[in-house]
Amino acid sequence: MNEDQSLTIFCKNIHILRIKNGLTQKEMAKLLRIGVRSLRSIETGHIPPRLGCNVFYYAAVHFGLRISALFVPFPGMEQFY
């Protein structure tokens, strides 16, 4: 898997985590400590140029995942990829 594929999967996983946990974009953005516009970009498959790697940390900690798990398809969610 190359870097672009991993980032695409990360973007989809962020969206899946938000939906599965019943969070609004505003709530998820606050949790990740980013703006809503940045979250919208991520959810549509675009990584904002100034996105810090701390976003990966905040997502992993909040949802009880390893950071590496954010970059591979979630089991049972194949229809989203």
N, C-alpha and C positions, 0 to 999 in steps of 0.2 A: 504494500500500500504506500503510495507516495504522499508527500506533504499536502498537496491540494485535496486529495481524497480524504485525508484525516481531518482537515479543516472543514470540509463539507459535512462530514459526519458529525463533527463537533457542533456545527450550526444546527443541524437537525436535532441532535440530542438536547440542546438547550431548549428548543421549542417543545420537544416531547416532555421534558422535565417540567416545564411551565404548565403545560396543559394537564398532564397527569396529576399534578399537585394543586390544580385549581387556582393558580396564581394569575393575576392580571399582568399585563406588560409592565405597568408601573411598579407593582410589587416585586416582580422578578428583577427589574432594573435596579431597584433599591437594594435587593439582596446581593446582587452582583457588583454593586457600587459603580454603576454606569448609568448613563442617561437613557431615557426611553428610546430616543432616536438610534443610539448605538445598538440597543437590544433589537429593535426592528430590523436594522441592517444585518445583525447576526442571524436572526430568524429567517431572513430571506436569502441567506447564503453568502453574505458579504462581511468580511472581517474589517472593521474600521481601522484605518492606518495607525491610529494612536492607541489602540486597545492594548492594555497592559496584561501581562501574564497572570497578574493577581486575580483576574476574572476566573481563570481555571481553578485557582485555589478556592475562591469563595464558593463556586459551584460545587466543587468536590466536597468541601467541608459541610456545607448546608445539606446536601442530599446524601451524605454518607458514602461517597464513592472515592475511589482512587482517581487521581487526575488522569491517568492513562485510560481509565474506563470511559472518559468523555470523548475519546477519539476513535472508538470502535462501536459498531452498531449494538444497540441494546438487544438482548435476547427477547424474542417474542414480539419485536417491533419491526420486523422486516418490511411490512407494508409501507413504512415511512421512508425507506431508503431507495 
